[in-house]
């Protein structure tokens, strides 16, 4: 009987896994098998292949399979496929990196650190997809609201120059607020400012001025007391948006009248 190490990467709708020999440091070349359960919560496609890319498994699980059920199916398959191997270690959801990097940090320890004072200094936390989603939902309310910042996704070329920029609100769609004029539109508005900022790299100072107008208008509107309920105010979605748009319009008109000196 030989030892094996299981490494799992769980996302919001998938579980990816790799199995390595337990007697050596895990490397891409030494992998025994890998695969994924894709489409969790819907129709899950469970696949696995060996180190040479040959298919070991390709099947569909029951409609609506949960993360727990997909993990149970994975472990059951591993038990059968690696009958002569003993699982001696497993790795799951580890955060890496940072300028003060010393070792990987477990995600639950990261959550605890953020709540107990690690936010006193600037942090960059590279994380797996679902962990990053949870981290943003945890951190943003600590500074006001889950709608208090935009999320930017960037693609880079080999020189680390931005080739694609996409911005969005990091929070969900909040269907329970649909039609109630209560949702905070701040993150979506800031996302527009972020896209304009990155557009300025290709389209010049006009886009940069518009981006600056968006950010300044948002901060000035909140400072003036026009805030949605999650920020302690009484303005609805429409009132807040209209106030921001009016300030943006004024800033762009002034900027246009001043020309490139703005």
C-alpha positions as CSV (number, residue, x, y, z in Angstrom):
1,X,0.0,0.0,0.0
2,X,1.3,3.5,-0.9
3,X,0.4,6.9,0.4
4,X,-1.5,9.6,-1.6
5,X,-2.2,13.3,-1.1
6,X,-5.5,14.9,-2.2
7,X,-5.6,18.6,-3.1
8,X,-9.1,20.2,-3.4
9,X,-10.0,23.6,-4.9
10,X,-13.7,24.3,-4.1
11,X,-15.4,27.2,-5.9
12,X,-19.0,28.4,-5.9
13,X,-20.1,25.9,-8.5
14,X,-17.3,23.4,-8.8
15,X,-14.8,21.2,-6.9
16,X,-11.5,20.6,-8.7
17,X,-9.1,18.0,-7.3
18,X,-5.7,16.5,-7.9
19,X,-4.1,13.4,-6.3
20,X,-0.3,13.2,-5.8
21,X,2.0,10.5,-4.5
22,X,2.5,10.9,-0.7
23,X,6.2,10.1,-0.7
24,X,7.3,13.1,-2.6
25,X,6.7,16.8,-2.9
26,X,3.6,17.4,-5.1
27,X,4.5,18.6,-8.6
28,X,2.6,18.8,-11.9
29,X,4.8,16.1,-13.3
30,X,4.1,13.7,-10.5
31,X,0.3,13.9,-10.5
32,X,-1.6,10.7,-10.3
33,X,-4.9,12.0,-11.5
34,X,-7.0,15.1,-11.6
35,X,-10.6,16.1,-12.3
36,X,-13.6,18.2,-11.3
37,X,-17.2,18.2,-10.4
38,X,-18.6,21.1,-12.4
39,X,-22.1,22.6,-12.2
40,X,-22.8,22.1,-8.5
41,X,-26.3,23.1,-7.6
42,X,-27.5,22.1,-11.1
43,X,-26.5,19.2,-13.3
44,X,-23.0,18.2,-12.1
45,X,-20.5,16.9,-14.6
46,X,-18.0,14.6,-12.8
47,X,-14.8,14.0,-14.8
48,X,-11.3,12.6,-14.0
49,X,-8.2,11.8,-16.0
50,X,-4.8,10.3,-15.4
51,X,-1.4,12.0,-15.7
52,X,-1.4,11.4,-19.4
53,X,-4.8,12.9,-20.0
54,X,-6.6,9.6,-20.5
55,X,-10.2,9.7,-19.2
56,X,-10.8,7.8,-16.0
57,X,-14.4,8.9,-15.4
58,X,-17.0,11.0,-17.2
59,X,-20.5,10.9,-15.7
60,X,-23.4,13.2,-14.7
61,X,-24.5,13.3,-11.1
62,X,-28.1,13.7,-9.8
63,X,-29.8,17.0,-10.6
64,X,-29.2,19.6,-7.8
65,X,-26.2,17.9,-6.3
66,X,-24.7,20.0,-3.5
67,X,-21.1,20.6,-2.6
68,X,-21.3,18.0,0.2
69,X,-22.9,15.4,-2.1
70,X,-20.3,16.1,-4.8
71,X,-17.4,15.8,-2.3
72,X,-18.9,12.5,-1.1
73,X,-19.1,11.2,-4.6
74,X,-15.5,12.2,-5.2
75,X,-14.3,10.5,-2.1
76,X,-16.2,7.3,-2.9
77,X,-14.7,7.2,-6.4
78,X,-11.2,7.8,-5.0
79,X,-11.7,5.0,-2.5
80,X,-12.6,2.6,-5.3
81,X,-10.0,3.8,-7.9
82,X,-7.1,4.0,-5.4
83,X,-8.0,0.9,-3.6
84,X,-4.3,0.1,-2.8
85,X,-3.5,3.7,-1.7
86,X,-3.9,5.3,1.7
87,X,-4.9,9.0,1.8
88,X,-2.4,10.6,4.3
89,X,-3.0,14.3,3.7
90,X,-5.4,16.8,2.1
91,X,-5.1,20.5,1.2
92,X,-8.1,22.8,0.7
93,X,-8.7,26.5,0.3
94,X,-5.3,28.0,1.2
95,X,-4.4,31.7,0.7
96,X,-0.9,32.6,-0.5
97,X,1.2,35.6,-1.1
98,X,1.7,39.2,0.1
99,X,4.7,41.4,0.5
100,X,5.2,39.9,4.0
101,X,4.7,36.4,2.8
102,X,6.1,33.7,5.1
103,X,3.8,30.8,4.6
104,X,0.3,29.9,3.3
105,X,-2.5,31.0,5.6
106,X,-5.7,29.0,6.1
107,X,-8.8,30.9,5.0
108,X,-10.5,30.7,8.4
109,X,-7.4,32.2,10.0
110,X,-7.5,35.0,7.4
111,X,-11.1,35.8,8.4
112,X,-10.1,35.8,12.0
113,X,-7.1,38.1,11.4
114,X,-9.2,40.6,9.5
115,X,-11.7,40.8,12.3
116,X,-9.0,41.2,15.0
117,X,-6.9,44.0,13.6
118,X,-5.1,43.0,10.4
119,X,-7.1,45.7,8.6
120,X,-4.9,48.3,10.3
121,X,-2.5,47.9,7.5
122,X,-3.0,47.7,3.7
123,X,-3.4,44.1,2.5
124,X,-3.4,42.3,-0.8
125,X,-4.8,38.8,-0.4
126,X,-4.6,36.5,-3.5
127,X,-7.3,33.9,-2.9
128,X,-9.3,31.2,-4.6
129,X,-12.5,32.3,-6.3
130,X,-15.0,31.4,-3.6
131,X,-12.7,32.6,-0.8
132,X,-12.2,35.9,-2.5
133,X,-16.0,36.3,-2.8
134,X,-16.5,35.6,0.9
135,X,-13.6,37.9,1.8
136,X,-15.1,40.9,-0.1
137,X,-18.5,40.3,1.5
138,X,-16.8,40.2,4.9
139,X,-14.5,43.2,4.5
140,X,-16.8,45.8,2.8
141,X,-19.4,45.9,5.6
142,X,-16.6,46.6,8.0
143,X,-16.1,49.9,6.3
144,X,-19.7,50.9,5.6
145,X,-21.6,48.7,3.2
146,X,-21.3,45.6,1.0
147,X,-22.2,48.1,-1.8
148,X,-19.3,50.4,-0.9
149,X,-16.8,49.5,-3.6
150,X,-16.4,48.2,-7.1
151,X,-14.8,45.0,-8.2
152,X,-12.3,45.1,-11.1
153,X,-11.2,42.1,-13.2
154,X,-8.1,42.5,-15.3
155,X,-6.3,40.5,-18.0
156,X,-2.6,41.2,-18.7
157,X,-0.2,40.5,-21.5
158,X,3.3,39.1,-21.0
159,X,4.5,42.6,-20.0
160,X,1.7,42.9,-17.4
161,X,0.0,45.6,-19.4
162,X,-3.7,45.6,-19.1
163,X,-5.4,44.0,-22.2
164,X,-9.0,43.6,-20.8
165,X,-10.7,45.5,-17.9
166,X,-14.1,44.6,-16.6
167,X,-15.7,46.1,-13.5
168,X,-18.8,45.1,-11.6
169,X,-20.5,45.3,-8.2
170,X,-19.0,42.6,-5.9
171,X,-22.3,42.0,-4.2
172,X,-25.2,39.9,-5.5
173,X,-28.4,41.0,-7.3
174,X,-30.5,41.2,-4.1
175,X,-33.8,40.2,-5.7
176,X,-35.7,40.8,-2.5
177,X,-35.1,44.6,-3.1
178,X,-36.3,44.5,-6.6
179,X,-38.8,47.4,-7.3
180,X,-38.5,48.8,-3.7
181,X,-36.1,51.7,-4.5
182,X,-33.9,50.8,-1.6
183,X,-30.8,49.2,-3.1
184,X,-27.5,51.1,-2.8
185,X,-26.3,51.7,-6.4
186,X,-22.8,52.9,-5.2
187,X,-20.9,49.8,-6.4
188,X,-22.4,49.9,-9.9
189,X,-21.6,53.6,-10.2
190,X,-18.1,53.1,-9.0
191,X,-17.7,50.3,-11.5
192,X,-18.4,52.8,-14.3
193,X,-15.7,55.0,-12.9
194,X,-13.2,52.1,-12.8
195,X,-13.9,51.2,-16.4
196,X,-13.4,54.8,-17.5
197,X,-10.1,54.9,-15.6
198,X,-8.7,51.9,-17.4
199,X,-10.2,53.2,-20.7
200,X,-8.0,56.3,-20.3
201,X,-4.9,54.2,-20.9
202,X,-6.1,53.8,-24.5
203,X,-8.5,56.7,-25.0
204,X,-6.7,59.6,-23.3
205,X,-7.4,62.2,-20.7
206,X,-11.1,62.7,-21.5
207,X,-11.8,59.2,-20.1
208,X,-9.6,60.0,-17.1
209,X,-11.5,63.2,-16.3
210,X,-14.8,61.4,-16.6
211,X,-13.6,58.7,-14.2
212,X,-12.4,61.3,-11.7
213,X,-15.8,63.1,-12.0
214,X,-17.6,59.8,-11.1
215,X,-15.5,59.1,-8.0
216,X,-15.6,62.7,-6.8
217,X,-19.4,63.0,-7.3
218,X,-20.0,59.8,-5.3
219,X,-17.9,61.0,-2.3
220,X,-19.4,64.5,-2.4
221,X,-22.9,63.1,-2.6
222,X,-22.4,60.9,0.5
223,X,-20.6,63.7,2.4
224,X,-23.6,66.0,1.7
225,X,-25.8,63.6,3.6
226,X,-27.5,61.9,0.6
227,X,-27.1,58.3,1.6
228,X,-29.1,55.0,1.2
229,X,-30.3,53.2,4.4
230,X,-27.4,50.8,4.5
231,X,-25.1,53.8,5.0
232,X,-27.4,55.4,7.7
233,X,-29.3,57.6,5.4
234,X,-32.9,57.8,4.0
235,X,-32.4,58.3,0.3
236,X,-33.7,55.7,-2.1
237,X,-31.9,54.3,-5.1
238,X,-33.4,56.9,-7.5
239,X,-32.6,59.9,-5.3
240,X,-29.1,58.8,-4.7
241,X,-28.4,58.0,-8.3
242,X,-29.9,61.3,-9.5
243,X,-27.8,63.3,-7.0
244,X,-24.6,61.6,-8.2
245,X,-25.5,62.0,-11.9
246,X,-26.2,65.7,-11.4
247,X,-22.8,66.2,-9.8
248,X,-21.1,64.3,-12.5
249,X,-22.8,66.3,-15.2
250,X,-21.7,69.6,-13.5
251,X,-18.1,68.4,-13.2
252,X,-17.9,67.3,-16.8
253,X,-19.4,70.6,-18.0
254,X,-16.9,72.6,-16.0
255,X,-14.0,70.3,-17.1
256,X,-15.1,70.7,-20.8
257,X,-15.2,74.5,-20.5
258,X,-11.7,74.5,-19.0
259,X,-10.3,72.1,-21.6
260,X,-7.2,70.0,-20.9
261,X,-6.3,72.2,-18.0
262,X,-9.0,70.5,-15.9
